[in-house]
């Protein structure tokens, strides 16, 4: 068993270097935007609109990566798809490092976003297909753990490194992933789907060790492998469209919790709470995310997926309601402040109010980030890697990743318009309502997949 776990953990480690790269991509903009807004070179200096695009263009690249990844993962396989996505990561950073104007910065960010989209689809699928049920939850949660570790790494490195050198550092994890993945096996399920039984047995021997019953596991997987291809007409089949709708809804609800909006507010909130160094405050937020995502990874195979989604949803509903209360108390009357810019509204707060209530914002922020990291951060990615039937896994995962990134883009870009239309407190109360809806959705539509093989989960959807 020890040999089995070592090899399985090695394969997982090689794969999660992808999400680490993806975390560096997401975290890169936070320390870099303030630097590029003050840079002497007018061709590279960002104004407010350009800074917003520099941050959010990654999500458009990632949405495209979701579509490309869905095609690639079924044609080239899980392992080769992961190795190929290191190319746009590295090339994207080379473009950023050699950038002479803002458009080159956008193009570099778009390429790293494309790679992030492919990564966010392929890695959960690879890990779920190589793991055995007892540790699949923990190993699957390592995807989100490495994403938040990458974000924190970019925040910490950004304190000392200039933007070009930070880009050099960010390119490293994907190079190491390319090297490590070349020594790892393809997933047994993909190989059996391609009628490569001897290679599937060899893959299982690597992942489970020499003493496991490889023939038995191979037969179990073969029983669930449908040989025929996937036709559009098959999406009328409940065993295919029900898990797809569940996965798409999970990705939609993950983004409408307001996670991107709250992270966007983080530095402003800390500044108003008299934190002199807002960069260090970002590191604090990143550290909270890493700690609680690690807690989720350690307990998910014992508690199950649904319990963590319930706890997470309730914590986020309470914390966003508190956020709304904070803005209701701090901001002046709506009629006096028609400017939807968050920086303007916070800085025009009633004098003296913010100092007495700023603790409420900091506590709300800490609670929200901890709540998200505990459930709605890692669990949706884990669940979508478990619930799809093998033959629809690429297409269905692609649809989910596309939904996630399009929603991330909309929430990030349209956030100021929401504040103008609903006011700050109204916007956060809307997020709170969505968090309550998340809990209800979990109760009725999310199956508990703890301790089940992927074939058993597929059989559950066929039966129901």
C-alpha positions in Angstrom: 0.0 0.0 0.0 2.9 2.4 0.8 4.4 1.8 -2.7 1.0 2.4 -4.3 0.5 5.7 -2.5 4.0 7.0 -3.2 3.6 6.4 -7.0 0.0 7.8 -7.0 1.1 10.9 -5.0 4.0 11.4 -7.4 1.6 11.3 -10.4 -0.7 13.8 -8.6 2.2 16.1 -7.7 3.3 16.2 -11.4 -0.3 17.0 -12.5 -0.9 19.7 -9.8 2.1 21.7 -11.0 -0.4 22.8 -13.7 -2.8 24.4 -11.1 0.2 26.0 -9.4 1.0 27.7 -12.7 -2.6 28.7 -13.1 -2.5 30.2 -9.6 0.6 32.2 -10.5 -1.3 33.5 -13.6 -4.3 34.7 -11.4 -2.0 36.2 -8.7 0.3 37.9 -11.2 -2.0 40.9 -11.9 -2.4 42.0 -8.3 1.2 43.1 -7.5 1.9 44.1 -11.2 -1.0 46.4 -12.0 0.0 49.1 -9.4 3.6 48.9 -10.8 2.5 49.2 -14.4 0.2 52.2 -13.6 3.2 54.2 -12.4 5.8 53.0 -15.0 7.8 55.7 -16.8 7.3 54.1 -20.3 4.1 55.6 -21.7 3.6 52.6 -24.1 3.4 50.2 -21.1 1.7 52.5 -18.6 -1.9 51.3 -17.8 -4.9 53.6 -17.1 -7.9 52.4 -15.1 -9.6 50.7 -18.1 -6.5 49.0 -19.3 -5.7 47.8 -15.8 -9.2 46.2 -15.6 -8.6 44.5 -19.0 -5.1 43.3 -17.9 -6.7 41.6 -14.9 -9.8 40.1 -16.7 -8.5 39.2 -20.2 -7.1 36.0 -18.6 -10.7 34.8 -18.0 -11.5 35.2 -21.7 -8.4 33.2 -22.6 -9.4 30.5 -20.0 -12.9 30.3 -21.5 -11.3 29.5 -24.9 -9.0 27.0 -23.1 -12.1 25.3 -21.8 -13.4 24.7 -25.3 -10.0 23.6 -26.7 -9.3 21.4 -23.6 -12.6 19.6 -24.0 -11.6 18.6 -27.5 -7.9 17.9 -26.7 -8.5 15.7 -23.7 -10.6 13.2 -25.7 -8.3 13.2 -28.8 -4.8 13.4 -27.4 -5.4 12.0 -23.9 -5.1 13.4 -20.4 -1.3 13.2 -20.1 -0.4 14.7 -23.5 -3.0 17.5 -23.1 -1.3 18.5 -19.8 2.2 18.4 -21.4 1.0 20.5 -24.4 -0.6 23.2 -22.2 2.9 24.1 -20.8 3.7 25.6 -24.2 1.2 28.6 -24.1 2.2 29.1 -20.4 5.8 29.6 -21.2 5.2 31.4 -24.5 2.7 33.8 -22.8 5.3 34.8 -20.2 8.0 35.2 -22.9 5.6 37.7 -24.6 5.0 39.5 -21.3 8.7 39.7 -20.5 9.6 41.1 -24.0 6.5 43.4 -24.1 7.0 46.8 -25.8 3.4 47.9 -25.5 0.1 47.3 -23.8 -1.2 45.0 -26.6 1.7 42.6 -26.1 0.8 42.5 -22.3 -2.8 41.6 -23.2 -1.6 38.9 -25.7 0.7 37.4 -23.1 -2.1 37.3 -20.5 -4.5 35.8 -23.1 -2.0 33.0 -23.8 -1.4 32.2 -20.1 -5.3 32.3 -19.7 -5.7 29.8 -22.5 -3.2 27.4 -20.8 -5.1 28.0 -17.4 -8.4 27.0 -19.0 -6.9 23.8 -20.4 -5.3 23.1 -17.0 -8.5 23.7 -15.0 -10.2 21.1 -17.2 -7.6 18.4 -17.6 -5.9 18.2 -14.1 -9.1 17.4 -12.1 -10.0 14.7 -14.7 -6.5 13.2 -14.7 -6.4 13.0 -10.9 -9.9 11.5 -10.5 -9.1 8.8 -13.1 -5.8 7.8 -11.6 -7.0 7.9 -7.9 -8.7 5.2 -5.9 -12.0 6.1 -4.1 -10.5 6.4 -0.6 -8.1 9.3 -1.4 -9.8 10.7 -4.5 -11.4 13.6 -2.6 -8.1 14.6 -0.9 -6.1 14.4 -4.1 -8.8 16.2 -6.1 -8.9 19.0 -3.6 -5.1 19.5 -4.1 -6.1 21.2 -7.4 -7.6 24.2 -5.7 -4.9 24.0 -2.9 -2.2 24.5 -5.6 -4.2 27.3 -7.3 -4.4 29.3 -4.0 -0.7 28.5 -3.3 0.2 29.9 -6.7 -1.8 33.1 -6.0 -0.1 33.5 -2.6 3.3 32.8 -4.2 2.7 35.6 -6.8 1.6 38.0 -4.0 4.7 37.2 -1.9 7.2 37.3 -4.8 5.6 40.5 -6.1 6.7 42.3 -2.9 10.3 42.1 -4.0 10.4 41.3 -7.7 9.8 43.7 -10.6 7.1 42.7 -13.1 9.4 41.2 -15.7 11.3 39.1 -13.2 8.0 38.0 -11.6 7.0 36.7 -15.1 10.2 34.7 -15.3 9.5 33.1 -11.9 5.9 32.4 -12.9 7.0 30.4 -16.0 9.0 27.9 -13.9 6.2 25.6 -12.6 4.9 24.8 -16.1 8.5 23.8 -17.2 8.8 21.5 -14.3 5.3 20.0 -15.0 6.4 19.3 -18.6 9.5 17.4 -17.3 7.7 15.5 -14.6 4.6 14.5 -16.7 6.8 12.9 -19.3 7.6 10.2 -16.8 4.0 9.7 -15.6 1.4 7.2 -17.0 -1.7 8.0 -19.0 -4.9 7.2 -17.1 -6.2 3.6 -17.2 -9.7 4.7 -18.2 -8.5 6.6 -21.3 -6.3 3.7 -22.3 -9.1 1.2 -22.0 -11.4 3.5 -24.0 -8.8 3.3 -26.7 -8.6 -0.5 -26.4 -5.0 -0.4 -25.1 -5.4 -3.1 -22.3 -1.8 -3.9 -21.8 -0.8 -0.2 -21.4 -3.8 0.2 -19.0 -2.5 -2.7 -16.9 1.0 -1.2 -16.9 -0.5 2.2 -15.8 -2.4 0.5 -12.9 0.8 -1.3 -11.9 2.6 2.0 -11.6 -0.3 3.7 -9.7 -1.3 0.9 -7.4 2.0 -0.9 -6.9 2.9 -4.5 -7.9 0.8 -6.3 -5.2 -2.7 -4.8 -6.1 -5.2 -6.8 -8.2 -4.8 -5.0 -11.5 -6.9 -7.5 -13.5 -9.9 -7.0 -11.2 -9.7 -3.2 -11.4 -9.2 -3.4 -15.1 -12.4 -5.5 -15.5 -14.3 -3.0 -13.2 -13.3 -0.1 -15.4 -14.0 -2.0 -18.7 -17.6 -2.8 -17.5 -18.2 1.0 -17.4 -16.4 1.9 -20.6 -18.8 2.4 -23.5 -17.0 1.8 -26.8 -19.2 3.8 -29.1 -18.5 7.6 -29.7 -20.8 10.4 -28.4 -23.5 11.7 -30.7 -25.4 14.9 -30.1 -28.7 12.9 -29.9 -27.3 11.2 -26.8 -27.6 14.4 -24.8 -31.3 13.6 -24.6 -30.3 10.7 -22.3 -30.8 11.6 -18.6 -27.5 9.8 -17.6 -25.6 12.3 -19.8 -27.6 15.6 -19.5 -28.3 15.4 -15.8 -24.7 15.3 -14.6 -23.9 18.0 -17.3 -26.6 20.3 -16.0 -25.4 19.7 -12.4 -21.8 20.5 -13.4 -22.8 23.7 -15.3 -25.0 24.9 -12.3 -22.1 24.2 -9.9 -19.7 26.4 -11.9 -22.4 29.1 -12.2 -23.1 29.1 -8.5 -19.4 29.1 -7.6 -18.9 32.5 -9.4 -22.1 34.2 -8.3 -21.1 33.8 -4.7 -19.1 37.0 -5.5 -15.6 35.6 -4.8 -14.0 37.7 -7.5 -15.8 40.8 -6.3 -14.7 40.3 -2.7 -11.1 39.7 -3.7 -11.3 42.9 -5.9 -12.4 44.8 -2.7 -9.8 43.3 -0.5 -7.0 45.9 -0.7 -9.5 48.8 -0.5 -11.1 47.3 2.7 -7.7 46.8 4.3 -6.7 50.4 3.5 -9.9 51.7 5.1 -9.2 49.6 8.1 -5.9 51.4 8.6 -3.7 48.6 7.2 -0.8 50.7 6.0 0.6 48.0 3.6 -2.2 46.7 1.4 0.2 44.3 -0.3 0.9 42.5 3.0 -2.9 42.4 3.5 -3.2 40.6 0.2 -0.7 38.0 1.5 -2.8 37.6 4.6 -5.9 36.9 2.5 -3.9 34.5 0.3 -2.6 32.7 3.5 -6.2 32.3 4.8 -7.2 30.7 1.4 -4.3 28.3 1.5 -4.9 27.2 5.1 -8.6 26.5 4.7 -8.2 24.8 1.3 -5.7 22.5 3.0 -8.2 21.8 5.8 -10.8 20.9 3.1 -8.4 18.6 1.4 -7.6 16.8 4.6 -11.2 16.2 5.8 -13.2 15.9 2.5 -12.9 12.1 2.3 -14.3 11.8 5.8 -17.0 14.4 5.8 -18.1 14.0 2.2 -18.7 16.7 -0.5 -22.2 17.9 0.5 -21.4 18.7 4.1 -18.5 21.0 3.1 -20.8 22.7 0.5 -23.4 23.3 3.2 -20.9 24.7 5.7 -19.2 26.8 3.1 -22.5 28.2 1.7 -23.8 29.2 5.1 -20.5 30.9 6.1 -20.5 32.9 2.8 -24.1 33.9 3.1 -23.5 35.3 6.6 -20.3 37.1 5.7 -21.7 38.7 2.5 -24.7 39.8 4.6 -22.3 41.4 7.0 -20.4 43.1 4.2 -23.7 44.6 3.0 -24.3 45.8 6.6 -20.8 47.4 6.7 -21.4 49.3 3.5 -24.9 50.4 4.6 -23.4 51.9 7.8 -20.3 53.4 6.2 -21.4 54.8 2.9 -23.3 58.1 2.7 -26.9 58.3 1.5 -27.3 56.8 -1.9 -28.6 60.1 -3.4 -25.3 61.9 -2.5 -23.2 59.3 -4.2 -24.1 58.3 -7.8 -20.6 57.4 -8.8 -20.4 53.6 -9.0 -16.6 53.5 -8.7 -15.8 51.5 -5.6 -12.7 53.6 -4.8 -14.8 56.7 -4.9 -17.7 55.4 -2.8 -15.4 54.0 -0.1 -13.3 57.1 0.1 -16.4 59.3 0.3 -17.6 57.4 3.4 -18.9 59.5 6.3 -15.9 60.7 8.3 -15.3 58.7 11.5 -17.7 55.9 10.6 -15.2 53.7 8.9 -12.7 53.6 11.8 -15.4 52.4 14.2 -16.8 49.7 11.8 -13.7 48.7 9.8 -13.3 45.7 12.0 -16.6 44.4 10.6 -15.3 44.6 7.0 -12.1 42.8 7.9 -13.9 40.0 9.8 -16.4 39.6 7.0 -13.6 39.4 4.5 -11.7 36.8 6.5 -14.9 34.7 7.1 -15.9 34.9 3.4 -12.4 33.8 2.1 -12.2 31.0 4.7 -15.8 29.8 3.9 -15.1 29.8 0.1 -11.8 27.9 0.6 -13.5 25.3 2.7 -16.2 24.2 0.2 -17.3 26.2 -2.8 -13.6 26.7 -3.9 -12.4 23.1 -4.2 -15.5 21.0 -4.2 -17.2 22.0 -7.5 -13.9 21.2 -9.4 -13.7 17.8 -7.6 -17.4 17.0 -8.3 -17.3 17.8 -12.0 -14.2 15.5 -12.3 -16.3 12.6 -10.8 -19.9 12.8 -12.1 -19.5 12.7 -15.9 -19.7 9.4 -17.9 -16.4 8.5 -19.5 -17.5 9.0 -23.1 -19.0 12.5 -22.3 -16.2 13.6 -19.9 -14.3 15.9 -22.4 -17.3 17.7 -23.8 -19.1 18.0 -20.4 -16.0 19.3 -18.6 -15.4 21.7 -21.4 -18.9 23.1 -21.0 -18.4 23.5 -17.3 -15.0 25.2 -17.6 -16.5 27.6 -20.2 -19.4 28.5 -17.9 -17.0 29.1 -15.0 -14.7 31.5 -16.9 -17.4 33.4 -18.7 -19.2 34.0 -15.4 -15.8 35.0 -13.8 -15.4 37.5 -16.6 -18.9 38.9 -16.3 -18.8 39.2 -12.5 -15.3 40.9 -12.6 -16.1 43.3 -15.5 -19.7 44.2 -14.5 -19.1 44.6 -10.8 -19.0 48.4 -10.9 -22.2 48.5 -12.9 -23.9 46.4 -10.2 -22.8 48.8 -7.5 -24.1 51.8 -9.6 -27.5 50.0 -10.1 -28.0 48.3 -6.7 -25.6 50.3 -4.4 -22.7 48.5 -2.6 -24.8 47.0 0.2 -27.5 45.9 -2.3 -24.9 44.1 -4.4 -23.5 42.2 -1.4 -27.0 41.3 -0.2 -27.6 39.9 -3.7 -24.4 37.8 -3.3 -25.7 36.6 0.1 -29.0 35.6 -1.5 -27.1 33.5 -4.1 -25.1 31.8 -1.3 -28.4 30.8 0.3 -29.6 29.5 -3.1 -26.3 27.5 -3.3 -27.2 25.7 -0.1 -30.7 24.8 -1.4 -29.2 23.6 -4.7 -26.7 21.4 -2.9 -29.5 19.8 -0.9 -31.6 18.8 -3.9 -29.2 18.2 -6.8 -25.7 17.3 -5.7 -25.1 13.5 -5.2 -22.7 12.4 -2.5 -19.8 10.8 -4.2 -17.6 10.0 -1.2 -16.0 6.6 -1.3 -17.6 5.6 -4.6 -15.7 4.5 -7.8 -16.3 6.6 -10.9 -18.2 3.6 -12.4 -20.5 3.5 -9.4 -21.3 7.2 -9.8 -22.0 6.7 -13.5 -24.3 3.8 -12.7 -26.2 6.0 -10.2 -27.0 8.5 -12.9 -28.0 5.7 -15.3 -30.4 4.2 -12.7 -32.0 7.5 -11.7 
